[in-house]
């Protein structure tokens, strides 16, 4: 009997120590710093994607231009390619007469005849500058002087209305840096350099699991005492919205073996696991025991109330029956760490299970409650 009592006291003592540790308060900055250190120590692998299919991805390497953009000297206006020295004395009182060459330079047409002294060549916007010419005179600043000549009444400076080769992008120039998220502008720059494929960082694959006997997926009949699974839909959407590839694995009942099997499958196939529920002290809250078996945890601490409008990590949410769906909807403030900063380094596998108890939100998201928050964060099942 005495031995049994001793075991009970010992068990209670250990629970008390765990609980005291669980209730340690961290500042928001310290909590986020610990999350960062746990989640982002390694890069995700790169993959090659067609330029047209690279939108929203992050570059894995710098991009260096192999050609000048534009690749040749070209005209910025419709007009005439001239030698500026021929027009040095041109004025309203003393117009200069130039003979037109029998060539018209359009876009995509390579010049054949050089511009000699006293001549000019008709050229369209974007047309290559012919040899001998160093300036363009706008057609509006000329007057016809017969069928094969024009008069110009103003001087032209060298380089006037000319875009020189490499003036937009020079050969050998670093066009984009690694880590740049590809948007329409970046795609245009790559296209201008003739780049058809990009080496990008693979998007982090994030598994999402909701837990609870009470959860029913939207679209199915709602049985007595059950609620619809809002966390799964919101977290999945937030992950996709912020640069990840979410895989929603459904809602798992409060069965320890079933949940552990689902978590292990998720960790085998994904870079990160976002787990919702199972963070309290109830009999059905089994997540913390599973995480403890999956590996060593690093950060199992509460933290103080989040400041509104600040970026935070994605996290699993509290059991929904006692949670706050309105608060959960504030996950729009969560920024999933992109590409090479995403994913969790672990002792036994790349994953993270983060859970916030109290308001159903991630650390750093807008919080609707004023009391201190209890955050439970398991990285690849590591016990904090």
Buried (B, 14 or more C-beta within 10 A) or exposed (E): EEEEEEEEEEEEEEEEEBEEEBEEEBEBEBBBEBBEEBBBEBBBEBEEBEBEEBEEBBBBBEBEBEBBBBBBBBBEBBBBBBBBEBBEEBEEEEBBBBBBBEBEBEEEEEBEBBBBEEBBBBBBBBBBBBEBBBBBBBBEBBEEBEEEBBBBBBBBEEEBBBBEBBEBBEBEBEBBEBBBBBEEEBBEBBEBBEBEEBBBBBBBBBBBBBBBEBBBEEEEEEEEEBBBBBBBBBBBBBBBBBBBEBBBBEBBEBBBEEBBEBBBBBBEEBBBBBBBBBBBEEEBBBBBEBBBEBBBBBBBBBBBBBEEEBBBBBBBBBBBEEBBBEBBBBBEBBBBBBBBBBBBBBEEBBBBBBBBBBBBBBBBBBBBBEEBBBBBBBBBBBBB
